[in-house]
Each structure stands twice: as C-alpha cells, then as structure tokens.
C-alpha cells in the first residue's frame, strides 16, 4: 500500500515535470517555419506502469495548432502490445490500489489539485497551441478542469456505504462501495 501511494505521488511529480518538460521542449524546437513538418514536432511518450516510454508505433496523430498550422506534437497510435501492457499494469496496480484508504486517495487528489494550480499558465499555453484558443479561453478551460478535481477531492465522503435497520420483519440491509477494477477512458480531442 505504501508503495502504491509513493507511486501515485511520483506520478503527480511526473505530471509537473512533464508539463515543464513539454514547455521546454517546445521552446527548444527550430523556428516555427521549420516545424510545419510533423516529423520535427516532439513525440508524446506513453505513460505505462509508472514510466514514460517511447512508443513502437508506426502511425501517429499530428496535433496541429489551428491558428498557425504548425505541427505542435505527434501522438502515437499505440500498438496492441502497448495497449495490453497498459491494461496489465493497471490490473496489477489495482491489487494494491484497492486497499488504499479514501483519505489517502483524497490526499493524492489534493496534491493533483495543487499541481494544476501551480501549472495553470503552462497548461493554458498548451491548450492555446493545440486548439487555437485565446489564452483567456484556455485559462478558463484549465479552471473548469480544476473544478472537477476539486469536486473529486470531496469524493471520500461519497464512498461510504449504507445501513438500514429493520427494513421489514427483522431484516436489515447494508451496502458497501468497493473498487471493482481498472477502467479506461477515451477523451474527446476538443
């Protein structure tokens, strides 16, 4: 359990480092006129089992700044083996994560909230580059995302079960909320 929490805290630290690294990588790229070619844009690594790794993919989705038509980054279309590796890692992590207390999970969400607040400008800049939004609009998107994380910080109290005594003729009912396993999500691009 302690290892799992340390891993999750490392993930939060990695998130912060990733944001800073992506920003620095973009600053170090050649002049924008030479970045129109997608192969010059940085490739986003996969994050599997607590580590960033370059994909073995042969196909990529190019993220283009709609305002300048500049290739901002390349996102690999992960291979079947990479997808299976991610599923296996999530299944393995679940074995220890399911025993992490709600209050420990809540502390991780508070740390995540702090990292978003600390990196709001960098995150907004990335949104501006990737979606062509104004910086003010992008900051609004980051803030709305932050509100979701703030709501999740209060989820610990919603994870309690219920007990109802004497529902009928000496019959009591109770419910437990227990984690069932890993899940995956496909987020819309915009």
Beta strands, then each sheet from edge to edge (+ up, - down):
strand 1: 42-44
strand 2: 46-48
strand 3: 51-53
strand 4: 60-65
strand 5: 70-76
strand 6: 162-168
strand 7: 171-175
sheet 1: 1+ 5+ 4-
sheet 2: 2+ 3-
sheet 3: 6+ 7-
end
